[in-house]
Amino acid sequence: QVQLVESGGGLVQPGGSLRLSCVASGFTFSNYAMNWYRQAPGKDRELVATISSAGGYTNYADSVKGRFTISRINAKNTVYLRMNSLKPEDTAVYYCNAPRVTGDYWGQGTQVTVSS
């Protein structure tokens, strides 16, 4: 059974930091690039960050470049999203994603709220 389980969300003040984690099971994690998406209320889901299967390539949305860092530890089947200098507009549900030709895997999401 394939699972992606996100954790680490919460309420943080503007300028604060959070680290999201996503633990994968039920598939060969190290064979897949991984993504973090987010969806704010009333908005489309947005691709935030991508990391290649071995971790040597990363890419970021312009809105988070320089503030967010995606990383992974294949031995732990885990991908991370370190978020610094958080802004109210970063408030969203954050989802872990494994892109597949035959249908992506998705986690259930973790809520991040940036507010004073």
N, C-alpha and C positions, 0 to 999 in steps of 0.2 A: 504494500500500500504506500503510495507516494504521499509524502507530507512535506510542507514547508511551514515552519512555525516561527513567526516573528515575535520579538520581545524587545523591551527597552524603551518603549514610548512613554509619554507622560506629559505633565504640565511643566513648562520651563519659562523663565522670564526672558524677555528680549535680551540678546547678547549672550545667553547661556549656551550650554552644550548638552548633547545627548549622544549616546551610541546605541544604534539599533543592531540587533543580531537576528539572523535567520538560520535555523538549523534544518538541514535537509535529510530526508531518509526515503528509502524505497527506490532509489535510482542511483546511478553512478555519478555522483556529484562532480567529480573531477573532470568529467567529459564535457561539461556544459559551461558556457558563458552564463553569467548571472546578472540580473538587473534589479534595481530598486525603482519602483514607481510611487507616485503619490496622487491622491485625489482629494481635492478640497470640496467643500459643499457647493453644489451648483456648477462645478467645473468638470471638464474632461480629465480622465486619468492622464498623467504626465510622466514621461520617462525622466528620471532624475540622474541615474548613474548606471554605468555598465562596466563589468570586469570580464576579461577573457578567462578561459578555463584554467589556465596556469597562473593567471594573475599579472601577466606582463603588460597587458594593455588595459587602460581605463579611459572612460569618457564621461563627460558631465554635461548636464544642461547648463546653459549660460547663467541661469538664475541662481545656481548653487556653486559655480566654479570658484575655486579659491576658499570656499567655506566648508564643503563636504568632501569626505574621502571614503571611497569604497575600497574594501580589502577582503581577502578570503584566506582561510586556512583549510586546505583540502583534507588534511588528516583529521580535522574535526567536522568535516561536512558543514562548514559554517561560512556565511558571508556577512560582512559588517558594513554599516554606514555610520561613520563618525560625522556628526553635524556640529559645527562651531558657528559662533556669531549668529545665532538663530534670530529670525525676524518674524513678526506676526504673520506675514504672508507665507511662511513655511508651514503654517498650521494645516494639517491634512491627515488622512489615513495613509500610512506608508505600507507598501506591499512588496514582498520579495517575489521574484519571477525567474523561472528557468525557461528560456525560449526554446521551442521544439517545432519542427516542421509539422509533426502530427498532432500538435496541440500543446500550448504552453502549460506549465505547472505554475500555480499561484498559491501564495499563502493567504491567510485569513485577514491579515492587516493588523497594524498597531497604530493607535491614535497618538499623534504629536500635536500638542497645543502650546503655542507660544503667546503668552499674555502676561501683562503685569497685574 
